[in-house]
Each structure stands twice: as structure tokens, then as C-alpha cells.
Amino acid sequence: LRISRVLRLCRTVRFVTPLRTMLITIGQSLAPLVSVFLVILGLVFVFAMVLTSSVTVHTRFALGELGNVSVDEELRECFGSMFRSAFSLGQAMTGGRNWGEFAKMLTPVGWDAVVALVLFIFFTAFSVVNIV
């Protein structure tokens, strides 16, 4: 009876070693994961700042200089604040929403806003995400 228990324990230990190896490997990959996360967070912050600034200038000009021209509500909803811009960029980067929709939305703001969005998508999709 004791011999069978010892044999079962030996079989169980055989499966614990790969589990331990896997847990150690996951633990060692946390540092690079955090660094990539910080790079993506920095990129989102910089591009959100650029797009929010562009949309704010466009909105103020459209409302102030041109009178009662209606500014696209969806544009202000997606890029009206830093958080909304960062959220929209996150959606565009992860496929939560098509980035082409955002590019069409930013067209009245100016070509520089559209170029900023395309550069963000290009850089995050091809450089940052595929390196990892």
C-alpha cells in the first residue's frame, strides 16, 4: 500500500516540474511585458494629446469664427478629451473599431490629424505589437 502511494507521488512530481518551469518562465517575461505596456501607454498619450489638441482647435474655430456651424458630435465624442482620444486610439489599435472610421471622422479637422492617426496605427501595428 505504501509503495503504491510512493509511486503515485513520483508520478505527480513528474508533472509538477514542467508546471514549475512554466511559472518561472511567465515570471521572467513580466519585466519585458511591463516595458512594452509602458511604451504603448506613452505612444497613446502623445498621439491622444495631438489629436485632442487638433480637434479642440477645429471645434473652437468652427463655433467661434463660422458662427452656428454644427460640429460633428461623433468627432467630439471620440476625440473631445484626452481620455476619449486615448480610448478611441485603443479601439483603433486593438480592432475594437475600424481606424478608417476615425480617419473619415478626422478629415474635416485637417490632413495632419489623419496623418497622425495613420502614423499611430502604422507604428503600433507593425513596430510595437509585432516585436513582442
C-alpha positions in Angstrom: 0.0 0.0 0.0 2.8 2.4 0.9 4.7 1.5 -2.2 1.7 2.4 -4.4 1.4 5.8 -2.7 5.1 6.5 -3.2 4.7 5.6 -6.9 1.7 7.9 -7.3 3.7 10.7 -5.6 6.6 10.1 -8.1 4.2 10.4 -11.0 2.7 13.6 -9.6 6.2 15.1 -9.1 6.9 14.4 -12.7 4.0 16.7 -13.7 5.0 19.4 -11.2 8.4 20.1 -12.7 7.0 21.3 -16.1 4.5 23.4 -14.2 7.2 25.0 -12.2 9.2 25.7 -15.3 6.2 27.3 -16.9 5.6 29.5 -13.9 9.2 30.6 -13.7 9.1 31.5 -17.5 6.0 33.5 -17.1 7.5 35.3 -14.1 10.6 36.1 -16.2 8.6 37.5 -19.0 6.8 40.1 -16.8 9.5 42.7 -17.0 9.5 42.9 -20.8 5.7 42.9 -20.8 5.6 45.9 -18.5 8.2 47.7 -20.6 6.1 47.2 -23.8 3.0 48.2 -21.9 4.7 51.5 -20.9 5.9 52.2 -24.5 2.3 51.7 -25.8 0.9 53.8 -23.0 3.4 56.6 -23.9 2.5 56.4 -27.6 -1.2 56.5 -26.8 -0.7 59.5 -24.6 1.3 61.5 -27.1 -1.0 60.8 -30.1 -4.1 61.4 -27.9 -2.7 64.8 -27.0 -2.0 65.7 -30.6 -5.5 64.6 -31.8 -7.3 66.2 -28.9 -5.5 69.5 -29.5 -6.3 69.4 -33.2 -10.0 68.6 -32.6 -10.3 71.3 -29.9 -8.8 73.9 -32.2 -11.1 72.8 -35.0 -14.1 72.9 -32.8 -13.3 76.4 -31.4 -12.7 77.7 -34.9 -15.9 76.2 -36.3 -18.0 77.5 -33.4 -16.3 80.9 -32.9 -15.4 82.1 -36.4 -18.0 80.5 -38.5 -21.0 81.1 -36.2 -23.5 78.4 -35.6 -22.0 75.7 -37.8 -22.7 72.3 -36.4 -19.6 70.5 -35.3 -19.8 66.7 -35.7 -20.9 65.3 -32.4 -19.3 62.0 -33.0 -16.0 63.8 -33.5 -16.2 65.5 -30.2 -17.5 62.2 -28.6 -14.4 60.3 -29.8 -11.7 63.0 -29.6 -13.1 65.7 -27.3 -10.9 64.9 -24.3 -7.7 63.1 -23.6 -9.4 60.1 -22.1 -11.8 59.9 -25.1 -8.9 60.2 -27.6 -6.9 57.6 -25.8 -9.9 55.3 -25.6 -10.5 55.8 -29.4 -6.9 55.1 -30.2 -7.0 52.0 -28.1 -10.1 50.8 -30.0 -8.4 51.6 -33.3 -5.2 49.7 -32.2 -6.9 46.6 -31.0 -9.6 46.3 -33.7 -12.4 47.3 -31.4 -13.4 49.9 -34.0 -12.1 50.3 -37.6 -9.5 53.0 -37.8 -10.8 54.0 -41.2 -13.9 55.3 -39.5 -11.7 57.5 -37.3 -9.8 58.7 -40.3 -13.0 59.8 -42.1 -14.2 61.5 -38.9 -10.9 63.4 -38.6 -10.9 64.6 -42.3 -12.6 67.9 -41.6 -10.1 68.6 -38.8 -7.2 68.5 -41.3 -4.8 66.3 -43.0 -2.3 66.5 -40.2 -4.8 64.8 -37.8 -5.4 62.0 -40.3 -1.7 61.5 -40.8 -1.2 61.4 -37.0 -3.8 58.7 -36.8 -2.3 56.7 -39.6 1.2 57.0 -38.1 -0.1 55.8 -34.8 -1.7 52.8 -36.4 1.3 52.0 -38.5 3.7 52.3 -35.6 1.7 50.4 -33.1 0.6 47.6 -35.5 3.9 47.0 -37.3 6.5 48.1 -34.8 5.5 47.7 -31.2 3.0 44.9 -31.3 4.8 42.7 -33.7 8.2 43.0 -31.9 6.7 41.3 -28.9 
